[in-house]
Amino acid sequence: MTDQVIDVTDLRRVYGGGFEAVRGVSFGVARGELFALLGTNGAGKTSTMELLEGLAAPAGGRVRVLGHDPYTERGAVRPRIGVMLQEGGFPAELTVAETVRMWAGCTSGARPAAEALEIVGLGKRAGVRVKQLSGGEKRRLDLAMALIGRPEVLFLDEPTTGLDAEGRRDTWELVRELRDNGTTVLLTTHYLEEAEELADRLAILHEGRIAAEGRVADVVAAQPSHVSFELPEGYFVGDLPPLAELGVSGHESAGRRVRLRTHELQRTATELLLWARDARVELGALDVRAASLEEAFLRIARDTERAGNTRNAGSAGNAGAKEVAA
C-alpha cells in the first residue's frame, strides 16, 4: 500500500510573543516510508513533530495522520502511533521493567514488557532503576515505550542522541526492520549520516520553512561535486583548458590552490588529468570529492540564509526610502 498516512499542508506554529516557528510547511509521507526532517537548531523540526503528534494545535494550515486531525481527533490517532520524544521523563525510582509495565497498562494491544525490552537491547537491565541507566540506555527505554503499542506510524525525535556507535547502528537496524515490516517512520536527527542511511525521502528545514525536499539521492545530486588541487609554480587558472570544456560550473582560486565545482564529476576529473598528463604537470594535493548530504545541507542552509538577509536588507531599504519620502 502506498497511500499517504501523513498529510501536511501550509502548517504553521506560533509561540507566545508572536514567534513563528513553523511557517507554511507542506509535505506528505506514504505508508511504509521513512521520512527525515533535517535542520539546524531552531529550524522548526521538533515544533513540526509536536503538531503531527497532536501535542499542540497548529496556528494555521492542516495536518492529517492516518486520515485524522491528531489534535482534535486524538482518540482515533493516539492508539495507532508511537512517539519517542527528545526526553522521556520517566520516574527515576521505578525499575526498567516497572516502567514498561506501567506504560503497557495505558496502551491498547501492548507488547509484553519483556519483548519490548529485548527489542531495544535492555532485557538484561530490567531490574535496574531508571536513574541508574546511562544516557544511551535511557534513549533505548524511550524507544521501547514508543514501540510497545505496535504502532502503524512511529515518530522519532533525535532517537540516537547519547548512543555510542554500536548502539546507533543497532537502532538503525531496528528502524529499518520496522519500516520493512510496514511501519511509517518520521524521523528528526542531527546526524546527517543517519538520514543518508535510513531515509527514503527527506526535507531540510530552515527558519521554519522547507528549503529542500525529495529523495536523498536527488537532494544530493542537485549540489555540485568538487575537484581541488595545487598548480605547479608558475601556473595559473588561465593555463587550464577552458573550464566550460571541463564541465565546470564555477571555481575559486587562491594563489596556486584551485577548487572546481561540477555536476559532471567524471568528465571534469578525466579531462583535468588528461590535460595534466599532456602538459607534464603534477597536480599537488589532488582531491576529488562527490557531493554529499552534508555538503548539500550546509550549502542549502547558507544559501537560504543569504537569501533571507538580502530580503531583509531590501525591506529595510524600502522602509527607509518611504520614511525619507514621507
C-alpha positions in Angstrom: 0.0 0.0 0.0 1.3 3.4 -0.9 -1.4 5.7 0.4 -0.3 8.8 2.4 -0.6 8.3 6.1 0.8 11.8 6.9 -0.5 14.8 5.0 0.7 18.3 6.0 -0.5 21.5 4.2 0.7 25.0 4.9 1.3 24.1 8.6 2.1 27.0 10.9 3.0 27.2 14.6 3.3 30.5 16.6 4.6 30.8 20.2 3.9 33.5 22.7 5.2 36.9 21.7 4.4 36.2 18.0 7.4 34.0 17.2 6.5 31.9 14.1 8.5 28.6 14.5 6.8 26.8 11.6 6.0 28.9 8.5 3.9 27.2 5.9 5.3 23.7 5.8 3.8 21.2 3.4 4.8 17.5 2.8 3.3 14.0 2.7 4.6 10.6 3.9 3.4 7.4 2.3 2.6 4.1 4.2 5.8 2.2 4.9 8.1 5.2 4.1 10.8 6.6 6.3 10.8 10.4 6.1 13.5 12.5 7.7 13.2 16.1 8.9 16.6 17.8 9.0 17.6 21.3 10.0 19.9 23.3 12.3 18.9 24.1 15.9 15.7 26.3 15.9 14.8 25.3 12.3 11.4 24.0 13.4 11.8 20.2 13.4 10.5 19.5 16.9 7.8 22.1 16.6 6.6 20.4 13.5 6.8 17.0 15.0 4.7 18.0 18.0 1.9 19.3 15.8 1.9 15.9 14.0 1.9 14.0 17.3 -1.2 16.0 18.4 0.6 17.6 21.3 -0.4 21.1 20.2 -2.9 22.8 17.8 -1.5 24.5 14.7 -1.9 28.2 14.3 -2.8 27.6 10.7 -2.8 25.0 7.9 -3.9 21.4 8.0 -2.4 18.2 9.3 -3.8 14.7 9.0 -2.3 11.5 10.4 -4.0 8.2 9.3 -6.8 10.4 8.0 -7.5 12.2 11.2 -6.6 15.5 12.9 -4.1 14.4 15.5 -5.1 17.2 17.9 -8.9 17.3 17.7 -9.3 13.6 17.0 -6.6 12.4 19.3 -8.6 9.4 20.4 -8.6 8.0 16.9 -4.9 8.6 16.3 -3.1 8.0 19.6 -3.6 4.2 19.8 -2.1 3.8 16.3 1.1 5.8 16.7 4.3 5.6 18.7 6.1 8.7 19.9 9.8 9.0 21.0 10.3 12.5 22.4 13.8 14.1 22.9 13.4 13.3 26.6 11.2 10.7 28.1 11.0 11.9 31.7 10.1 8.5 33.3 10.0 8.2 37.2 13.6 7.8 38.3 12.8 5.4 41.2 11.0 2.8 39.1 12.9 -0.1 37.6 13.1 -0.5 33.8 10.6 -3.4 33.9 8.2 -1.5 36.2 8.3 1.5 33.8 7.5 -0.6 30.8 4.6 -2.4 32.6 3.2 0.9 33.8 3.3 2.2 30.2 1.9 -1.0 28.8 -1.1 -0.7 31.2 -2.0 2.6 29.5 -1.6 1.2 25.9 -4.1 -0.8 23.8 -2.7 -4.0 22.4 0.7 -3.6 24.1 3.6 -6.0 23.6 4.7 -8.0 26.7 7.2 -5.9 28.7 10.0 -8.5 28.2 9.5 -8.4 24.4 9.7 -4.6 24.3 12.9 -4.6 26.3 14.5 -7.3 24.2 13.8 -5.4 21.0 15.9 -2.4 22.2 18.6 -4.5 24.0 17.6 -3.8 27.6 16.5 -7.3 28.5 19.3 -7.7 31.0 18.6 -4.3 32.6 15.0 -4.9 33.5 15.7 -4.8 37.3 17.8 -1.6 37.2 16.2 1.7 38.4 15.7 4.3 35.7 18.0 6.8 37.5 20.9 4.3 37.2 20.7 4.0 33.4 23.3 5.7 31.2 22.1 8.4 28.8 22.2 5.9 25.9 20.2 3.3 27.9 17.6 5.9 28.7 17.2 6.6 24.9 16.7 2.8 24.4 14.0 2.9 27.1 12.3 5.8 25.3 12.3 3.8 22.1 10.8 0.7 23.9 8.0 2.9 25.1 7.4 4.2 21.6 7.2 0.6 20.2 5.2 -1.0 22.9 1.8 -0.4 21.2 3.0 -1.9 17.8 2.5 1.5 16.1 1.5 2.0 12.4 3.2 5.4 12.5 6.4 6.0 14.5 7.6 9.5 15.4 11.3 9.5 16.4 12.7 12.8 17.6 16.6 12.6 17.8 16.4 8.8 18.5 20.2 8.1 18.7 21.4 11.1 20.7 23.6 9.9 23.5 24.1 6.4 22.0 27.6 5.1 21.2 28.5 4.0 17.7 27.4 0.4 18.3 24.1 1.5 19.9 23.4 3.9 17.0 24.0 1.1 14.4 21.7 -1.3 16.4 19.0 1.3 16.4 19.3 1.9 12.7 18.9 -1.9 12.1 15.8 -1.9 14.2 14.3 1.1 12.5 15.0 -0.5 9.1 13.3 -3.7 10.2 10.2 -1.7 11.4 10.0 0.1 8.1 10.4 -3.0 6.1 7.5 -4.5 8.0 5.3 -1.6 7.0 5.7 0.9 9.8 5.7 4.5 8.6 8.5 6.5 10.3 9.0 10.2 10.7 12.5 11.0 12.0 14.3 14.1 13.1 18.1 13.9 13.5 21.2 16.0 13.7 23.3 13.1 12.3 23.3 13.5 8.5 24.9 10.1 8.1 21.8 8.7 9.9 19.5 10.4 7.4 21.6 9.1 4.5 21.5 5.5 5.9 17.8 5.4 6.7 15.6 7.9 4.8 13.6 7.2 1.7 12.9 10.9 1.4 13.8 14.0 3.5 13.1 17.6 3.9 15.6 20.2 5.1 14.0 22.9 7.3 15.5 26.4 7.7 13.9 29.0 9.9 10.5 27.2 9.8 10.4 26.7 6.1 11.3 23.7 3.8 14.4 24.7 1.9 14.7 21.4 0.0 12.7 18.2 -0.2 13.0 14.9 -2.1 14.8 11.6 -2.2 18.2 11.7 -0.6 20.0 11.0 -3.9 18.1 13.8 -5.7 18.8 16.3 -2.9 22.5 15.4 -3.1 22.6 15.4 -6.9 21.3 18.9 -7.0 24.6 20.1 -5.3 27.9 20.2 -7.1 30.9 17.9 -6.6 34.3 19.3 -6.2 37.8 18.9 -7.6 40.6 20.7 -5.8 44.4 20.8 -6.4 47.5 22.9 -6.4 49.1 24.0 -9.7 52.9 23.9 -10.0 54.9 27.1 -9.5 54.4 29.5 -12.5 51.0 28.1 -13.5 47.6 29.8 -13.0 43.9 29.1 -13.6 44.2 30.7 -17.0 46.6 28.0 -18.1 43.9 25.3 -17.7 41.7 24.4 -20.6 38.5 26.5 -20.9 36.6 25.5 -17.7 33.4 25.0 -19.7 35.1 22.3 -21.6 35.9 20.5 -18.3 32.2 20.6 -17.3 33.0 23.1 -14.6 30.1 25.3 -13.3 32.2 27.5 -11.0 35.5 27.8 -9.3 37.6 29.5 -6.6 41.3 30.1 -6.5 43.8 31.4 -4.0 47.4 31.6 -5.3 48.1 28.2 -6.8 45.2 26.5 -5.0 42.2 25.8 -7.2 38.8 24.4 -6.4 36.4 23.5 -9.2 32.6 22.9 -8.9 31.0 20.5 -11.2 27.9 18.4 -11.8 29.8 16.1 -14.2 32.5 14.8 -11.8 33.8 12.0 -14.0 34.1 14.3 -17.0 35.8 17.1 -15.1 38.3 14.8 -13.4 39.1 12.9 -16.6 39.7 16.0 -18.7 41.7 17.6 -16.0 44.0 14.6 -15.6 44.4 14.2 -19.3 45.5 17.9 -19.6 48.0 17.4 -16.7 49.4 14.4 -18.4 49.8 16.1 -21.8 51.2 19.2 -20.2 53.5 17.1 -18.0 52.2 18.9 -14.9 51.8 17.4 -11.5 48.7 18.5 -9.6 49.5 18.7 -5.9 47.1 17.8 -3.1 44.6 16.5 -5.6 41.2 15.8 -4.0 38.2 14.6 -6.0 35.0 14.6 -3.9 31.5 13.7 -4.8 28.6 15.7 -3.5 27.3 14.6 -0.1 24.3 15.2 2.1 26.5 17.1 4.5 27.6 19.5 1.7 24.0 19.8 0.4 22.8 20.6 3.9 25.4 23.2 4.6 25.0 24.8 1.2 21.2 24.9 1.4 21.4 26.5 4.8 23.9 29.0 3.7 22.1 30.0 0.5 18.8 30.3 2.3 20.4 32.5 5.0 21.9 34.7 2.3 18.5 35.0 0.5 16.9 35.9 3.8 19.5 38.6 4.5 19.0 40.0 1.0 15.2 40.2 1.5 15.7 41.8 4.9 18.1 44.4 3.5 15.7 45.2 0.7 12.8 45.6 3.1 14.9 47.9 5.3 15.9 49.9 2.3 12.3 50.3 1.1 11.2 51.3 4.6 14.0 53.9 4.8 13.0 55.3 1.4 9.4 55.6 2.4 10.4 57.4 5.6 12.6 59.9 3.6 9.8 60.4 1.1 7.3 61.0 4.0 
